[in-house]
Amino acid sequence: MSNIIEKINKSQLKSDRNGFNVGDTICVHTIVKEGDKERVQKFTGIVLGRRGTDINASFTVRRISYGEGVERVFPLHSPRIAKITVENAGSVRRSKLNYLRNRSGKAALAVKDKERVETEATAA
């Protein structure tokens, strides 16, 4: 019985969804159905954390919208996600960035960029 479930899970895994990490600024293109029409809606923010494995994997994205923090949890292998693009690669030392929830303004987006960290390391 478990072999059947594993085959179904493997057939639904998306291979292009593992190109980002916690701390990256990403843009998630989601497919939204409105009546009989479909459109693509973007949600851009910082990845706070990832959880789960295989078909149960999900990730949390947070952004500041009109001064208010907005978080969404996306299933990683959902057919409703058209694509995920990485806008900025972040360099963090934690697997969950829950401390960003207590911050406001620019401080809520304060995650070191990978490029900046690499140039600081080469300059020292």
TORZA-45737 format. One record per residue (C-alpha): residue in three letters; x, y, z. Coordinates in steps of 0.05 Angstrom, whole numbers, plus 5000, padded with zeros to 4 digits. Layout:
ALAXYZ;...
***
This chain:
MET500050005000;SER505650495017;ASN508950374950;ILE502750644915;ILE502651264958;GLU510151384946;LYS509151324871;ILE503451834873;ASN507552314916;LYS513652264870;SER509452404809;GLN506853054840;LEU513653324862;LYS516053934823;SER523453934806;ASP524354684797;ARG522254904867;ASN528554814909;GLY532555424884;PHE531555854947;ASN533455855020;VAL531256195085;GLY532856935083;ASP532157015008;THR527457534979;ILE523057154930;CYS517257284884;VAL511856744884;HIS507356744823;THR500756424844;ILE495056244798;VAL488556544822;LYS481756324796;GLU476356844792;GLY469956554764;ASP471856224699;LYS478256634689;GLU485256504714;ARG490657024728;VAL497557034758;GLN498557424823;LYS505457584851;PHE507257564925;THR514257844940;GLY517457785008;ILE522757465052;VAL522756725066;LEU521956645142;GLY522355885143;ARG521455225109;ARG518454595138;GLY516553895118;THR519453415067;ASP517353154998;ILE510153294982;ASN508753595051;ALA514054145045;SER511754865055;PHE514955545064;THR512956205096;VAL513856875061;ARG513057545096;ARG512558245069;ILE510658925095;SER504459205060;TYR502159905079;GLY505959865145;GLU502759205164;GLY506358535163;VAL503158015118;GLU505157285119;ARG503156725073;VAL504655985078;PHE505455645010;PRO505654894997;LEU512154794959;HIS509554304907;SER502654624897;PRO499954634826;ARG497255344841;ILE504455614842;ALA506555804772;LYS513755964788;ILE518456214843;THR523956714827;VAL529556924874;GLU530457684874;ASN535757744928;ALA539757184961;GLY540257285036;SER545557045083;VAL542756825151;ARG545056395208;ARG538256135229;SER533355645199;LYS527356055222;LEU527156815220;ASN521656925272;TYR525357525301;LEU523357935239;ARG516057915263;ASN517658395320;ARG520958915275;SER517759465235;GLY519959915178;LYS526559785143;ALA528959365202;ALA523658835184;LEU527258735118;ALA534258725147;VAL537358085123;LYS544558105097;ASP545258035023;LYS549857465001;GLU553557934953;ARG555058425008;VAL557457875055;GLU562157595002;THR565358274987;GLU566258405062;ALA569757735070;THR574457855012;ALA576158565037;ALA578158315106;
***
